[in-house]
């Protein structure tokens, strides 16, 4: 009996190995035996007699308890689809037969094996549907530059817009911006054009538009994109209000210089000189404008590959003939100077 009471006392003082195991399982209070009220004297005698009749259970060594914990943890890890929280009897004070003692480190290693929860579908849809711009801000930006008497950004507003964008109205960037906005005519942006253009660029501020210039310049380096920009430029130069269908020569000269400012064809300067020296050519039709891009790609620097039997506009025939006459005159002039 003295041996049993000594064991119980050591358990309360922390000297007993059994008490050490329960302290490893969690904070003080889970060992409910510490809180039990001593039974009456006659029950103590009965308990004393029972304990004398039954030998005390053998104490297990520390390494055996450790092996039990590790085996219990591994068996829990192998079970799929179960909650990581142990069953109620596993968190009791050890009175049950199926008691499992799990240390804090074992719990952490178990939870670390649980895969993270996937994002909910609602969050994913909300992320994909989010906008990088505000339509209200775009409308407010349009109001800053629009004319007071109509719902358009006119010449004065275009100049103010270009000043804030830190570009000149005659720059190639402004032409590309008008192309992206789908402007119907020069020096005018309607509300629909401005709003839809900013939405296409996904911008709602001056800084946002400025940040897209480099991207737009790279885009028009593609031959098909440049072709679309080139054909847009003809329509952009027409006076839509008056129903103009032929581009005036003076406007055509300016727009040819502008649209080819990034990559100039070798024949462009001679072509523009030809038009300037023939003032009777007062306008450029749409088909002549469109075919000139093909003309610059088909002929060489000396126009030797030009075939007048193909379906070129007659103005190109006149240009090639003029250039050949200029070349023959230069050759004759050189021969004459050499003979003298």
C-alpha positions, 0 to 999 in steps of 0.5 A: 500500500505504501508503494501505491500511495508513493506512486500517487504522490509522485504523480502529483509532484511530477516525479512519476513517469505517468505524470510526465506523459500526461504533461506532454499531452497538454496543459494541466487540467486534462489529468482529471485524477488530480481533481478527484475528491478522496472517497470516504474512509470505508471506500478507501479501505475497500480500495486498499484491499482491492489494490492488495489483491490485484498487482499493479500494472507494469510500468512501460519504458519511455521508448515503448510509449514513444513507439506507441505515439508514433505508430498511432500518428502514422495510422492516423496519417494513412486514413483518408477523408477523416477529420484531423481532430482525434476522436473524443476518447483520444482526448480523455484523461487516459481512462479509456482502453483506446487512449492515444497520446499525441504530442504538439509536434505530432499534431503540427506534422499531421496538419501540415499534410492536409492540402490547402482548400481550393479557391471558391468559384465565386471568388474566381469569377469575381476576379476574372470579371474585375475591370482595370478601368472605370467607365465613370472616370472615362466619362469625366475625362471626356468632360474635361476636353469636350466643347461647351456647345456640343458633345464632341472634343474639337480642335481646342480640346484636341490641342489641350489633350495633346498638351496633357499627353505631352505630344504634338497634334501632328505626331505619329502617336496621335494618328495611332491614338485616333486609329485606336479610337476609331475616329471618323474625322480629323480634329474631333472625337465624339463621346462614343469614340473616346469612351469606346477607345479608352475601354479598348485600351483599358485606361481611364486617365491621361497617364494610362493613355501615355503608358499605352503609346509604346505598346501601340507603336509596337503593334503597328509594326505588324504589316497587317496592322500597319495596312489597316492604319494606312487605310484608316488615314485616308478616311481620317483626312476626309471632311466627313461633314461635307461628304468629301470622297477625294483627299485634297493633294495638300492633305494627302502630302501631309498624311503620307509624310505622317503615316510613313514617318516611322519607316519611310519607303525609298520612293516616297520623297520622289513621289511627293516631289512629283505631286508638288511639281504637278499642281494640276493633280488636285486630289487623290482618290481612295484606290490611288491612296490604297494602291500606293502602299502596294506600289512602294513594296513592288518597285525598287529604288530605281523603279526598274521593276515597275510593269506598266501592263499591270492594273496600276492607277494611271497616276503611277504611270505618269510618275514612272514616266516622269522619273525616267525622263528625269533620269534620261535628262540627267544622263544626257546632261552628264554626257554633254558635260563630259564632251565639253 
